[in-house]
């Protein structure tokens, strides 16, 4: 089996002081660094929004948390975050760079949000990650990052639909929990869909 580690959105805006900081998000960086040394291929996903992205509350003159219809999809409006070329969109400086790493950006289309590393939220376009992994003969994925109940969850669900055996590194994730219980529900949804929940210390051989 060929395994790949996917590090979801370990960017400044999701870390302390960021525009959309995930509680305790900084705690996953050490786990990401430890695991990266053990994989032959690492994929880092990067939210990469234009400033006019319509998932931003500011572009509708509405409050953060408002729910709207965005081109036929239910959209929670977020604060501006991970704007292209901004400091907030950069990866954490504490994230160790290793040679066998590739970056896949998402969320570039201002008309639709993109939580998953594979597709936009409407599955109308893809990032190319699925095809890339298949060309690299990857059949097993280990997924961790931010946030459990959004970008991690949808990345895992799409990975399973694409036929990858998928492990969720639970201690390598932190969630937003917009509604109390969202994180627990996300974990259950991923497990029900076929994800294998695992802790980082349980990963012996990849």
C-alpha positions, 0 to 999 in steps of 0.5 A: 500500500502507498500512503499519503499524509494530507495536512488540511489548512494549517494556515495562519488565519486558522491559528491563534491571532488569525481571522478565523482562529480554530480553538487549540489549532496550534496544538496540531502543528507538532503532530503534523511535523512528527508525522511528516517525517514518516511519509513519502508524500505529503499534501498540504491544502491551502485555502486561497480565496480572492478578496471578493469571495462570496463566502465572506460576510463582508461582501454581502454587508451581512453579519458573520454567521448569516446563512444564505443561498449562494448559487444554489448552495447553503452558505454560512458566511465567514469573516474574511480569511486566507485571502490570496497573498495575505499573511493569513493565507500563509502556512504556519511558520512552525510547520516544518517543510519537507522535500516530498510535499506538494500544495493544493489550493482551494477556494479560488472561485469567488462564486462557491466555497470549497471545504474539501481538498478534492472538490468545491462544495457543489462538486462542480469542479475539482482541484485535481488532487484525486487524479494526482494521488492516483498517478502516484499510486496512492491508495491510503490516506491519513488526514489531519488538520483544521477544522474537523467539522468543515474542511477536514470532514469534507476532505475525508468524505470525498476521499472515501467516495473516491475509493481511498482507504482513509484514516482520520488522525483524531488528535491531529484535528481541531474543530470550530464547533459553530453549534455545540456538538458539531465536532462530535457529529462530524467525527461520527459522520466520517466514521459512519462513511467508512473512515478509520479513526486513529490517534497519531501514536497508533500509526506504526507503519506507512 
